[in-house]
Amino acid sequence: MTNNDLDLTRDYIGENIKRLPSIFHVFNNHDMIDFLASHGIETIVEDRGRVLLKSGKAKQLRDLLVNLATAHGVEFFLEQNIVKVEHTD
């Protein structure tokens, strides 16, 4: 899920690493742990610093995120074919 001691140069795989510090300044790994705790989801820290769900069930996290998104008006359209994606102003 995350690391207790997050090092962007060590833990990030991707092309746009320069953008990450500003993102993690707003919402970091400890914020994620606190967010989960505030919704009743316990986490554990492994000896190598990885933070995992105590239940070991990814479904618990998925259900939380889907329920919160739905409560905020997000609609999910599953098993749909995407024909075109375009940017509009």
C-alpha positions in Angstrom: 0.0 0.0 0.0 2.8 2.5 1.0 6.1 2.7 2.8 6.5 4.0 6.3 9.7 5.7 5.2 9.0 7.0 1.6 12.0 7.9 -0.5 10.8 9.1 -3.9 14.1 8.4 -5.7 14.1 4.8 -4.3 10.4 4.0 -4.3 9.1 5.7 -7.5 9.0 4.1 -10.9 7.9 6.4 -13.7 8.8 9.3 -15.9 7.7 12.4 -14.0 9.5 12.2 -10.7 9.9 16.0 -10.6 6.1 16.5 -10.0 6.0 14.1 -7.0 7.4 16.4 -4.2 4.5 18.9 -4.7 2.0 16.0 -4.7 3.4 14.4 -1.5 3.6 17.8 0.1 -0.2 17.9 0.0 -1.0 14.3 0.8 1.8 12.0 2.0 2.2 8.4 3.1 1.4 9.2 6.7 -1.8 11.1 5.6 -2.8 7.9 3.9 -2.3 5.8 7.0 -4.3 8.4 9.0 -7.0 8.5 6.4 -7.5 4.7 6.6 -7.5 4.8 10.4 -10.1 7.5 10.4 -12.3 5.1 8.4 -11.7 2.1 10.7 -9.0 0.4 8.6 -6.0 -0.8 10.6 -2.6 -1.0 9.1 0.6 -2.7 10.1 4.3 -1.9 9.3 6.5 -4.8 8.2 10.1 -5.0 9.3 11.2 -3.6 6.0 9.0 -0.5 6.4 6.2 -1.6 4.1 2.7 -0.5 5.3 0.0 -3.1 4.7 -3.6 -3.5 5.6 -3.8 -5.5 8.9 -6.7 -7.6 7.4 -4.6 -8.5 4.4 -7.6 -7.9 2.2 -7.3 -5.4 -0.6 -11.1 -5.7 -0.9 -11.4 -3.7 2.3 -9.6 -0.7 0.7 -11.4 -1.1 -2.6 -14.8 -1.0 -0.9 -13.9 2.1 1.2 -12.7 4.0 -1.9 -15.7 2.9 -4.0 -18.2 3.8 -1.2 -16.6 7.2 -0.7 -16.5 8.0 -4.4 -20.1 7.0 -4.8 -21.1 9.1 -1.8 -19.5 12.1 -3.6 -21.4 11.5 -6.8 -19.0 9.4 -8.8 -20.6 7.0 -11.2 -18.8 3.9 -12.3 -19.4 2.4 -15.7 -18.0 -1.1 -15.8 -17.4 -3.3 -18.8 -17.8 -0.5 -21.3 -15.9 0.0 -24.6 -14.2 3.3 -24.9 -14.6 4.6 -28.4 -13.0 8.1 -28.0 -11.4 10.3 -25.4 -11.2 14.0 -25.9 -10.4 17.0 -23.9 -13.0 19.8 -23.7 -12.7 23.2 -22.0 
